[in-house]
Amino acid sequence: MPLTSKDDALIETIIKRYPRSRSAIMPLLHLAQARDGYVTPESIEVIAEKLSLETAEVNAVATFYTQYKRKPVGEYHVGICTNTLCAVMGGDAIFEAIKEHLGVENDEVTGDGKVSVEHIECNAACDYAPVVMVNWEFYDNQTVQSTKDLVDSCRAGKPIPPTRGPNELPTWKANSEVLAGVNDGKANEGVAAGEATLLGLKIAKGQ
């Protein structure tokens, strides 16, 4: 269901974090996705009303950023990096193999509603290429087979834990609420930065 009066207290809490209320557009769009799984026209209207904006202003943000979806995605949304480094390290092969494995194309959802697939231009984790993200959680140094295993585990309702981040993979809606600024208590779980990320710092300290 879209944002309703039941969300009013949380919406007000989010808005009050910012000196200018319009700065709350992005977290409120994530909150909308936490409710419906994607941003609906009804939620756009609610956000515009709460922020005293025109719906076109909110809609402009929702359509500019690819992290906001305008149609349903899977319970587990898989983003496969196909930018240069990940691509040459195997990202392109992973993307094609997973589409075939699931029987979907880019931005499509499996028939059971469990998994959707999207090619991502960059996951900002080149030191672990090729990288796959599920609900914005990292899966590093992936292969065709490991990614097949990953999406199969998601469809089975027992997703493989992320390489870095929480010990258990949250659903799309659950992580959307986190991105809205709701603390799920998992910020300190798992590995935050691995050896590859810290190598430059190690080298710098040794010089």
Buried (B, 14 or more C-beta within 10 A) or exposed (E): EBBEEEBEEBBEEBBEEEEEBEEBBBBBBBBBBBBBBBBBEBBBBBBBEBBEBEBEBBBEBBEEEEBBBEEBBBBBBBBBBBBEBBBEBBBBBBBBBBBEBBEBEEBBBBEEBBBBBBBBEEBEBBBBBBBBBBBBBBBBBBBBEBBBEBBBBBBEEEBBBBBBBBEBBBBBBBBBBBBBBBEEEBEEBBEEEBEBBEEEEEEEEEE
